[in-house]
Amino acid sequence: MRRSRPVSIAVGAPAGRRGPVGSRTAKASLAAGLALSVCALTGCSSSSGAATGGGARTGTIRILANITPVLTKAYYQGLVAPFVKSHPGVKVTIESPSGTNVQSTLQQELVSGSAPDIVASTLDPVVAQQMIAFPDDSWVTSTPLSDSNKVDGKIWQVATGQQNQSLVYYNRTAFQKAGITTPPKSIDEFTADLAKLKDAGYVGLQTAGEWVTGAQFSMMANPGLLGDDPGWYAERNKKKVTFEQSAYSTYLKAYAGWIKSGTVPKNSLGEKYQTSIDNFLAGKSGMFVMGSWLNASVNSAKNLPFKVGVFPTPTADGSAPKQMSGQAQPYSVLKSSKHQGLALDLVKYLVTDKSAVTTSLKSEGNFRAGYSYPGTELDAAVGKIVDTAPGTVNGTAGPGVNAGFGNELNTVVQSLYTGESADKAVAKLDSWWNANAGQ
């Protein structure tokens, strides 16, 4: 594999600053945003939720973690190893979801009374009542986007970095063979290029089933939905706007056309997330909408048969999109934990220790003010997109978003593959929202 020369990935903007900032290499501006999440959680608690920092400083800490092709159990074990070594009598176990995902697993464990001490995953705010409120200390408030996910004025989730998700990775060789000289900026250009890639023998747009379908859709459509109106979700709750008259309708119609033309294979839902990555890296597909965490898979790939490029997701009019963005590798501590103090110490280490934070940032190509690390040209390219983006937007979860919306969107987008029309699909979103408003 031909490796790109190392570049320094740095972030110079203070947390919370909007808009582009100057950069010598690849600085990312940090602004409020929420990561994509999937279902809602419920449960009961007998604790007040204040971060007391009490409890014994020895024992076993259980971490329920979001396990991915990059964030493996081995990754988390290596991340906590220095903390364990410096704390005699402490053991940390990493647990993968036993259910469909972290959220469903946590729900089951809350009901059964076997919840972990720490959750390492983005969670829907509805579960905030089950988590302690972090202290109002500088180490908490200085974490990326710490204010963006507050519930009742309390920070219940802290992260090591910021992710950016409105990105399209592409096969430069495929583009050349298809006669595409510049990355598309508008939906119409994107659609035309998908057809060119298909004619050149490639899958136009790489996707998959599981959670991938809806996630990719929101990465493309949310900049259009929220770019000019960050309060759109709140307005939808007041019935001042509808999905039918929004950017979602535009993107659903485009997506349905891609399926009909075969530039997005109708059997895509049968593929797993990892398979979609493997197919793209094998050179089978021309474009792949995904978050910045894909950098890690690209950078670690051996004998890659092509060079990977990246550009922002297309907009309806071809203008530069805002980036759907949110906290990367966040942590929450359960109220039910018998080791709250120790769990709090561990989380503080994970989000403040320079080595731990840098390892976290490098693992998925994430960003954080005041931190830099050696990266590839692809890392720098993503950083440039983030740096020059006109701002950020939220995902499908967070304050004002009805719990479970991410799951419903995934179901609706997947219905296009079984023949549902875009008009009926967007009508289902409005019906669901009306039925679930305020939850």
C-alpha positions as CSV (number, residue, x, y, z in Angstrom):
1,M,0.0,0.0,0.0
2,R,1.3,3.5,-0.9
3,R,1.2,5.5,2.4
4,S,0.6,9.2,2.4
5,R,3.2,11.3,4.0
6,P,2.5,12.1,7.7
7,V,0.9,15.4,8.5
8,S,0.0,16.9,11.9
9,I,-3.6,17.0,12.7
10,A,-4.3,19.8,15.1
11,V,-7.3,21.8,16.4
12,G,-6.9,25.4,17.3
13,A,-10.4,26.7,17.9
14,P,-11.7,26.9,21.5
15,A,-14.6,24.6,22.3
16,G,-17.9,26.1,21.3
17,R,-16.6,28.4,18.6
18,R,-18.5,28.3,15.4
19,G,-17.3,28.8,11.9
20,P,-13.9,28.2,10.2
21,V,-10.6,29.0,11.9
22,G,-7.1,29.4,10.4
23,S,-5.0,26.3,9.9
24,R,-1.5,25.4,8.8
25,T,-2.4,21.8,8.5
26,A,-5.9,20.6,9.5
27,K,-7.5,22.4,12.3
28,A,-11.2,21.7,13.1
29,S,-13.6,24.3,14.4
30,L,-15.6,23.1,17.3
31,A,-19.3,23.9,17.5
32,A,-22.4,22.6,19.2
33,G,-23.7,19.4,17.7
34,L,-25.0,16.0,18.6
35,A,-23.9,12.6,17.4
36,L,-26.2,10.2,15.7
37,S,-27.9,7.8,18.2
38,V,-30.4,5.1,18.0
39,C,-33.2,4.1,20.4
40,A,-34.6,5.5,23.6
41,L,-34.0,4.1,27.1
42,T,-36.2,4.1,30.1
43,G,-35.8,2.8,33.7
44,C,-35.9,3.8,37.3
45,S,-33.4,5.1,39.8
46,S,-33.2,5.6,43.5
47,S,-30.3,8.0,43.5
48,S,-30.3,11.8,43.3
49,G,-27.7,11.7,40.5
50,A,-25.2,14.1,42.0
51,A,-21.6,13.2,41.3
52,T,-20.5,12.5,44.8
53,G,-17.2,10.9,44.0
54,G,-17.8,8.6,46.9
55,G,-17.3,4.8,47.2
56,A,-14.3,2.6,47.5
57,R,-11.3,3.3,45.2
58,T,-10.8,-0.4,44.6
59,G,-12.9,-3.1,43.0
60,T,-14.1,-4.0,39.5
61,I,-15.4,-1.4,37.1
62,R,-17.7,-2.7,34.3
63,I,-17.7,-0.7,31.1
64,L,-20.5,-1.3,28.5
65,A,-18.8,-0.1,25.3
66,N,-19.8,0.5,21.7
67,I,-17.8,-2.2,20.0
68,T,-16.9,-1.4,16.4
69,P,-14.4,-2.6,13.8
70,V,-12.1,0.1,15.2
71,L,-13.2,0.4,18.8
72,T,-12.6,-3.2,19.8
73,K,-12.4,-4.7,23.2
74,A,-8.7,-4.8,22.8
75,Y,-8.7,-1.1,22.1
76,Y,-10.6,-0.2,25.3
77,Q,-8.5,-2.6,27.3
78,G,-5.4,-0.9,26.1
79,L,-6.9,2.5,26.8
80,V,-7.6,1.8,30.4
81,A,-4.4,-0.3,31.1
82,P,-2.3,2.6,32.4
83,F,-5.0,3.6,34.8
84,V,-5.4,0.0,36.1
85,K,-1.6,-0.3,36.5
86,S,-1.4,2.9,38.6
87,H,-4.4,1.9,40.8
88,P,-3.6,-1.4,42.7
89,G,-6.8,-3.3,43.5
90,V,-8.7,-2.0,40.5
91,K,-9.9,-4.2,37.6
92,V,-11.7,-2.9,34.5
93,T,-13.8,-5.3,32.4
94,I,-15.0,-4.3,28.9
95,E,-18.4,-5.6,27.9
96,S,-19.9,-5.7,24.4
97,P,-23.7,-5.3,23.9
98,S,-25.6,-8.5,24.3
99,G,-28.6,-6.9,22.6
100,T,-29.0,-5.2,19.3
101,N,-26.8,-2.3,20.4
102,V,-25.6,-0.5,23.5
103,Q,-28.9,1.3,24.1
104,S,-31.0,-1.8,24.1
105,T,-28.5,-3.7,26.2
106,L,-28.5,-1.0,28.8
107,Q,-32.2,-1.0,28.9
108,Q,-32.3,-4.7,29.6
109,E,-29.6,-4.4,32.3
110,L,-31.4,-1.5,34.0
111,V,-34.5,-3.6,34.2
112,S,-32.7,-6.6,35.5
113,G,-30.6,-4.6,38.0
114,S,-27.3,-5.6,36.4
115,A,-26.3,-2.2,34.9
116,P,-22.6,-1.5,34.3
117,D,-20.7,1.3,36.1
118,I,-19.8,3.2,32.9
119,V,-21.3,3.4,29.4
120,A,-18.9,4.2,26.6
121,S,-21.3,5.2,23.9
122,T,-23.5,8.1,22.7
123,L,-26.9,7.8,24.5
124,D,-30.2,9.4,23.9
125,P,-30.9,12.2,26.5
126,V,-33.9,10.3,27.8
127,V,-31.6,8.1,29.7
128,A,-29.8,11.0,31.4
129,Q,-31.9,10.5,34.5
130,Q,-30.1,7.2,35.0
131,M,-26.7,8.9,35.0
132,I,-24.8,11.0,37.6
133,A,-24.4,14.7,36.9
134,F,-20.7,15.4,36.4
135,P,-19.3,18.0,38.7
136,D,-19.0,21.6,37.4
137,D,-15.3,21.4,37.2
138,S,-13.0,22.6,34.4
139,W,-12.0,19.1,33.4
140,V,-15.7,18.4,32.6
141,T,-16.6,21.7,31.0
142,S,-13.5,21.7,28.8
143,T,-14.5,18.5,27.1
144,P,-15.7,18.8,23.5
145,L,-19.3,20.0,23.1
146,S,-19.9,19.5,26.8
147,D,-22.8,22.0,26.8
148,S,-24.6,20.6,23.7
149,N,-26.2,17.6,25.4
150,K,-27.1,19.0,28.8
151,V,-30.3,17.9,30.5
152,D,-31.8,20.2,33.1
153,G,-28.6,22.2,33.0
154,K,-26.5,19.2,34.0
155,I,-23.7,17.5,32.1
156,W,-24.2,13.7,32.1
157,Q,-21.9,12.8,29.2
158,V,-18.3,13.8,28.5
159,A,-16.3,13.0,25.5
160,T,-12.7,12.8,24.3
161,G,-13.2,14.5,21.0
162,Q,-15.5,15.6,18.2
163,Q,-16.6,13.5,15.2
164,N,-17.8,14.8,11.8
165,Q,-20.2,12.8,9.7
166,S,-21.4,14.6,6.6
167,L,-18.6,13.2,4.5
168,V,-18.4,11.2,1.2
169,Y,-15.3,9.0,0.8
170,Y,-14.6,8.1,-2.8
171,N,-12.5,5.8,-5.0
172,R,-10.2,8.1,-7.0
173,T,-9.5,5.3,-9.5
174,A,-13.2,4.6,-10.0
175,F,-13.8,8.3,-10.6
176,Q,-11.1,8.4,-13.2
177,K,-12.5,5.4,-15.1
178,A,-16.0,6.9,-14.9
179,G,-14.7,10.2,-16.3
180,I,-15.6,12.2,-13.2
181,T,-13.0,15.0,-12.9
182,T,-14.3,16.8,-9.8
183,P,-16.4,15.6,-6.8
184,P,-20.1,16.4,-7.0
185,K,-21.5,19.3,-5.0
186,S,-25.2,19.1,-5.7
187,I,-27.7,16.2,-5.4
188,D,-28.2,16.3,-9.2
189,E,-24.4,16.1,-9.8
190,F,-24.2,13.3,-7.2
191,T,-27.0,11.4,-9.0
192,A,-25.3,11.8,-12.4
193,D,-22.0,10.6,-11.0
194,L,-23.6,7.5,-9.5
195,A,-24.9,6.5,-13.0
196,K,-21.4,7.1,-14.4
197,L,-19.8,4.9,-11.8
198,K,-22.4,2.1,-12.5
199,D,-21.6,2.3,-16.2
200,A,-17.9,1.9,-15.3
201,G,-18.6,-1.3,-13.4
202,Y,-18.8,-0.1,-9.9
203,V,-21.5,0.0,-7.2
204,G,-22.3,3.7,-7.2
205,L,-23.0,4.2,-3.5
206,Q,-21.9,1.8,-0.9
207,T,-24.4,1.2,1.9
208,A,-25.6,-1.6,4.1
209,G,-28.4,-2.7,6.4
210,E,-28.4,-2.6,10.2
211,W,-28.1,1.0,11.3
212,V,-26.1,2.2,8.3
213,T,-29.0,3.1,6.0
214,G,-30.6,5.7,8.2
215,A,-27.3,7.0,9.5
216,Q,-26.0,7.7,6.0
217,F,-29.3,9.4,5.1
218,S,-29.1,11.7,8.0
219,M,-25.4,12.5,7.3
220,M,-26.6,13.7,3.9
221,A,-29.9,15.3,4.7
222,N,-29.5,16.9,8.1
223,P,-27.3,19.7,6.9
224,G,-30.2,20.6,4.6
225,L,-32.8,20.1,7.3
226,L,-31.1,22.1,10.0
227,G,-28.5,24.2,8.1
228,D,-30.6,27.3,8.0
229,D,-32.9,26.5,10.9
230,P,-31.1,24.9,13.9
231,G,-34.4,24.9,15.8
232,W,-36.3,22.9,13.2
233,Y,-37.0,20.0,15.5
234,A,-38.6,22.3,18.1
235,E,-40.7,23.9,15.3
236,R,-41.8,20.4,14.2
237,N,-43.0,19.7,17.8
238,K,-45.1,22.9,17.5
239,K,-46.4,21.7,14.1
240,K,-45.0,24.8,12.4
241,V,-43.1,22.7,9.9
242,T,-43.3,19.2,8.4
243,F,-40.9,16.6,7.0
244,E,-43.0,16.6,3.8
245,Q,-42.0,20.2,3.1
246,S,-38.4,19.8,4.2
247,A,-35.1,18.7,2.8
248,Y,-35.9,15.2,4.0
249,S,-38.5,14.9,1.2
250,T,-35.9,16.0,-1.4
251,Y,-33.3,13.5,-0.2
252,L,-35.8,10.6,0.1
253,K,-36.9,11.2,-3.5
254,A,-33.3,11.2,-4.7
255,Y,-32.6,8.1,-2.7
256,A,-35.6,6.3,-4.1
257,G,-34.3,7.2,-7.6
258,W,-30.9,5.7,-6.8
259,I,-32.5,2.4,-5.8
260,K,-34.7,2.4,-8.9
261,S,-31.7,3.0,-11.2
262,G,-29.6,0.3,-9.6
263,T,-26.8,2.7,-8.6
264,V,-27.6,1.6,-5.0
265,P,-28.2,-2.2,-5.2
266,K,-31.6,-3.4,-4.0
267,N,-29.9,-6.2,-1.9
268,S,-27.8,-3.7,0.1
269,L,-29.9,-4.2,3.2
270,G,-28.5,-7.8,3.4
271,E,-25.0,-6.5,4.0
272,K,-23.4,-5.9,7.4
273,Y,-21.7,-2.7,8.4
274,Q,-18.2,-4.4,8.3
275,T,-19.0,-5.8,4.8
276,S,-19.8,-2.4,3.5
277,I,-16.3,-1.2,4.7
278,D,-14.7,-4.3,3.2
279,N,-16.4,-3.8,-0.2
280,F,-15.4,-0.1,-0.4
281,L,-11.8,-0.9,0.6
282,A,-11.7,-3.7,-2.0
283,G,-12.5,-1.2,-4.7
284,K,-16.0,-2.4,-5.5
285,S,-17.8,0.8,-5.0
286,G,-17.3,4.4,-6.0
287,M,-18.6,6.4,-3.0
288,F,-19.3,5.7,0.6
289,V,-21.1,8.2,2.9
290,M,-19.6,7.8,6.4
291,G,-18.3,9.6,9.5
292,S,-14.7,10.6,10.0
293,W,-14.1,7.3,11.9
294,L,-13.7,5.6,8.5
295,N,-10.3,7.2,8.3
296,A,-8.9,4.6,10.8
297,S,-10.0,1.7,8.5
298,V,-8.6,3.4,5.4
299,N,-5.3,4.3,7.1
300,S,-4.8,0.7,8.4
301,A,-5.7,-1.1,5.2
302,K,-3.0,-3.0,3.5
303,N,-2.5,-3.2,-0.2
304,L,-5.3,-0.8,-0.9
305,P,-5.9,-0.9,-4.7
306,F,-6.8,2.8,-5.0
307,K,-6.4,6.1,-3.3
308,V,-9.2,7.4,-1.2
309,G,-10.5,10.9,-1.5
310,V,-13.2,12.7,0.5
311,F,-15.6,15.6,0.0
312,P,-18.6,17.1,1.8
313,T,-22.0,15.5,1.3
314,P,-24.0,17.1,-1.6
315,T,-26.6,19.8,-1.0
316,A,-29.7,20.6,-3.1
317,D,-28.2,23.7,-4.6
318,G,-24.5,22.8,-4.5
319,S,-23.6,25.2,-1.7
320,A,-21.1,24.1,1.0
321,P,-22.9,22.1,3.7
322,K,-22.6,22.3,7.4
323,Q,-21.2,19.2,9.0
324,M,-23.4,16.9,11.1
325,S,-21.1,16.7,14.1
326,G,-21.1,15.4,17.7
327,Q,-19.2,14.1,20.7
328,A,-16.7,11.3,20.0
329,Q,-16.2,8.4,22.4
330,P,-18.3,9.8,25.2
331,Y,-18.7,8.4,28.7
332,S,-21.4,8.4,31.3
333,V,-21.5,7.0,34.8
334,L,-24.5,5.1,36.2
335,K,-26.3,6.3,39.3
336,S,-26.6,2.6,40.3
337,S,-22.9,2.1,40.3
338,K,-21.5,1.0,43.7
339,H,-18.1,2.5,42.7
340,Q,-19.1,6.0,41.6
341,G,-16.0,7.6,42.9
342,L,-13.7,5.1,41.1
343,A,-15.8,5.2,38.0
344,L,-15.6,9.0,38.0
345,D,-11.8,8.8,38.4
346,L,-11.5,6.5,35.4
347,V,-13.7,8.7,33.2
348,K,-11.6,11.8,34.3
349,Y,-8.5,9.9,33.3
350,L,-9.9,8.9,29.9
351,V,-10.9,12.5,28.9
352,T,-8.0,14.4,30.4
353,D,-4.9,12.3,30.3
354,K,-2.9,13.5,27.3
355,S,-1.8,10.0,26.2
356,A,-5.3,8.6,26.6
357,V,-7.0,11.4,24.7
358,T,-4.4,11.4,21.9
359,T,-4.9,7.6,21.5
360,S,-8.6,8.2,21.4
361,L,-8.4,10.9,18.8
362,K,-6.1,9.0,16.6
363,S,-8.2,5.8,16.7
364,E,-11.0,7.4,14.6
365,G,-9.5,10.5,13.2
366,N,-11.3,12.8,15.6
367,F,-10.5,16.4,16.7
368,R,-10.1,18.3,19.9
369,A,-8.9,21.8,20.7
370,G,-5.3,21.9,22.0
371,Y,-4.4,18.4,20.8
372,S,-2.5,17.3,17.7
373,Y,-1.2,14.0,16.4
374,P,0.6,12.6,13.3
375,G,-1.9,11.8,10.6
376,T,-2.2,11.0,6.9
377,E,-3.2,13.1,4.0
378,L,-6.7,11.7,4.3
379,D,-6.9,12.9,8.0
380,A,-5.8,16.3,6.8
381,A,-8.4,16.4,4.1
382,V,-11.2,15.7,6.5
383,G,-9.8,18.3,8.8
384,K,-9.8,20.9,6.0
385,I,-13.5,20.1,5.3
386,V,-14.4,20.5,8.9
387,D,-12.3,23.7,9.1
388,T,-13.9,25.3,6.1
389,A,-17.5,24.2,6.8
390,P,-19.9,27.0,7.5
391,G,-20.9,25.4,10.8
392,T,-22.3,22.2,12.3
393,V,-25.8,20.7,12.8
394,N,-27.3,18.1,15.1
395,G,-28.0,14.5,14.3
396,T,-31.2,12.5,15.0
397,A,-31.0,12.6,18.7
398,G,-30.7,15.3,21.4
399,P,-32.7,18.0,23.1
400,G,-35.9,18.6,21.2
401,V,-35.7,15.3,19.2
402,N,-38.3,12.7,20.0
403,A,-36.8,9.5,21.5
404,G,-36.4,6.8,19.0
405,F,-36.4,9.0,16.0
406,G,-33.1,7.5,14.7
407,N,-34.6,4.1,14.7
408,E,-37.7,5.2,12.9
409,L,-35.7,7.1,10.3
410,N,-33.7,4.0,9.6
411,T,-36.9,1.9,9.2
412,V,-38.4,4.5,6.8
413,V,-35.3,4.8,4.6
414,Q,-35.0,1.0,4.4
415,S,-38.7,0.8,3.3
416,L,-37.6,2.4,0.0
417,Y,-35.8,-0.8,-0.8
418,T,-39.0,-2.8,-0.6
419,G,-40.9,-0.5,-3.0
420,E,-42.2,2.2,-0.7
421,S,-42.5,5.6,-2.5
422,A,-40.7,8.6,-1.2
423,D,-44.0,10.4,-0.7
424,K,-45.3,7.7,1.5
425,A,-42.0,7.4,3.4
426,V,-41.9,11.0,4.3
427,A,-45.6,10.9,5.3
428,K,-44.7,8.1,7.7
429,L,-42.1,10.3,9.3
430,D,-44.7,13.0,9.9
431,S,-47.2,10.5,11.3
432,W,-44.6,9.0,13.6
433,W,-43.5,12.4,14.9
434,N,-47.1,13.4,15.6
435,A,-47.7,10.2,17.5
436,N,-44.5,10.6,19.6
437,A,-44.2,14.3,20.1
438,G,-42.8,15.3,23.5
439,Q,-41.3,11.9,24.2
